[in-house]
Amino acid sequence: MTPSDLLTDAFSRSLESVTAAVEGLTDDQLAWQPSPGANSIAWLVWHLTRVQDDHVADVAGTPQVWEAQGFADRLLPGFGAGVERADTGYGHTAEQVAAVRASAADLLAYLSAVTEATTAFLATLSPADLDAVVDTRWDPPVTLGVRLVSVVDDDAQHAGQAGYLRGLLDA
């Protein structure tokens, strides 16, 4: 198994976990928050997808799927005021989290498209590419491998949180 194969498998698992967490849920269920200010399934899935889209497009040197495939135009109208076009969800207030509403179909379509773009990028990588420095704002500087593992970790955590919330809804 190559490093590219390993990362491809990791990113595909996030898609599988998210699919299990959102399939069959209504928009209201996806927007449900277990307490005021808590994340909803819709916000978690949108956020993990936006972060993956943003970070992978940046290192791949490609446009974000959010814009290139029209997902911003498709999803943002349902989010209400306070969620900006370039947002990834990082630093969102409780009001912004509560404003994120979307259908399971739209969330899964966006994540599927981002996973496809990520997989296409990963297929171009050699093991040596993973050592390339992609961000010098950190000490030590961040390599491509570290950035990709960071995104996989973020995806897995948020997919798990979405799955937990699904369990609460199903209880």
ChimeraX attribute file (.defattr): number of C-alpha atoms within 10 A of each C-alpha:
attribute: neighborCount
match mode: 1-to-1
recipient: residues
	/A:1	5
	/A:2	10
	/A:3	16
	/A:4	19
	/A:5	13
	/A:6	11
	/A:7	19
	/A:8	20
	/A:9	12
	/A:10	16
	/A:11	23
	/A:12	17
	/A:13	16
	/A:14	25
	/A:15	21
	/A:16	12
	/A:17	17
	/A:18	27
	/A:19	20
	/A:20	14
	/A:21	23
	/A:22	24
	/A:23	14
	/A:24	13
	/A:25	16
	/A:26	13
	/A:27	16
	/A:28	13
	/A:29	19
	/A:30	27
	/A:31	22
	/A:32	21
	/A:33	18
	/A:34	12
	/A:35	8
	/A:36	10
	/A:37	13
	/A:38	13
	/A:39	22
	/A:40	26
	/A:41	31
	/A:42	26
	/A:43	27
	/A:44	24
	/A:45	29
	/A:46	23
	/A:47	22
	/A:48	25
	/A:49	30
	/A:50	23
	/A:51	18
	/A:52	24
	/A:53	25
	/A:54	21
	/A:55	18
	/A:56	25
	/A:57	18
	/A:58	13
	/A:59	16
	/A:60	16
	/A:61	10
	/A:62	14
	/A:63	14
	/A:64	21
	/A:65	23
	/A:66	22
	/A:67	13
	/A:68	10
	/A:69	14
	/A:70	12
	/A:71	17
	/A:72	16
	/A:73	12
	/A:74	14
	/A:75	19
	/A:76	17
	/A:77	13
	/A:78	13
	/A:79	17
	/A:80	14
	/A:81	12
	/A:82	14
	/A:83	19
	/A:84	13
	/A:85	12
	/A:86	11
	/A:87	14
	/A:88	18
	/A:89	20
	/A:90	10
	/A:91	9
	/A:92	14
	/A:93	13
	/A:94	12
	/A:95	14
	/A:96	18
	/A:97	24
	/A:98	21
	/A:99	20
	/A:100	27
	/A:101	25
	/A:102	24
	/A:103	21
	/A:104	23
	/A:105	15
	/A:106	14
	/A:107	21
	/A:108	19
	/A:109	13
	/A:110	25
	/A:111	25
	/A:112	17
	/A:113	17
	/A:114	25
	/A:115	22
	/A:116	16
	/A:117	18
	/A:118	23
	/A:119	19
	/A:120	13
	/A:121	18
	/A:122	19
	/A:123	13
	/A:124	10
	/A:125	14
	/A:126	12
	/A:127	10
	/A:128	10
	/A:129	12
	/A:130	17
	/A:131	13
	/A:132	13
	/A:133	16
	/A:134	16
	/A:135	14
	/A:136	10
	/A:137	8
	/A:138	7
	/A:139	7
	/A:140	9
	/A:141	13
	/A:142	17
	/A:143	18
	/A:144	20
	/A:145	19
	/A:146	16
	/A:147	18
	/A:148	21
	/A:149	15
	/A:150	14
	/A:151	20
	/A:152	20
	/A:153	15
	/A:154	18
	/A:155	26
	/A:156	20
	/A:157	15
	/A:158	23
	/A:159	25
	/A:160	17
	/A:161	19
	/A:162	25
	/A:163	19
	/A:164	14
	/A:165	22
	/A:166	21
	/A:167	11
	/A:168	10
	/A:169	13
	/A:170	7
	/A:171	6
